[in-house]
Amino acid sequence: MLDAGCGPGYDVLRMAAVIGSGSVTGIDASRQMIAIARAKAEGSGLTVSFQFGNVNCLEFPDGVFDAVREERTLQILDIPEQALDELVRVLRPGGRLAAIETD
């Protein structure tokens, strides 16, 4: 599972706890948020990873995630359509994409 724009990682940790098996990856364009997320995950026993990244140019192969989630990330991007293309690209055929934009 991928959380694009994970911020401090709260939702990544919650998702990993819920799914049990499998892993959750969080990416964010803020190195500070990634550092906070990694610190929160340390010692949790959950299978999570966090990496600095640009949602408009994801460094993952095609079709690698069963599920992709983003929340309040598209609204801050200059080209949100490009990000959506990338999120769909890394999603496996038949996978699920959740895009949550409250504004």
C-alpha positions, 0 to 999 in steps of 0.5 A, a space after each residue: 500500500 502507498 500513502 502519497 503525501 504521508 506527512 508525519 506518517 500517522 495514517 501509514 502506521 494506522 493502515 499498517 496496523 489494520 492490514 496486519 500482513 503486507 507493508 505500507 509505504 509513505 512518501 512525502 516531499 518534506 524531508 522533515 515530515 519523513 524524519 518525523 514519520 520514521 521516528 514514530 515508526 521506530 520500534 512499532 513492529 509494523 512493516 512500514 517505510 518512509 521515503 522522500 519523494 515527488 508524487 509527480 514522479 514516483 520512483 516505483 515500478 508500474 503496478 507495484 501497489 495493491 492500494 494507493 491513498 492520497 489525502 489533501 495532496 493534489 490540492 497543493 500541486 501545480 499539476 495534480 493531473 500528473 500526480 494522478 497519472 503516477 498514482 494510477 501507474 504504480 497501482 496494480 490492475 484491479 487495485 484501489 485508489 482513494 483520493 480524498 480532497 476536502 477543500 
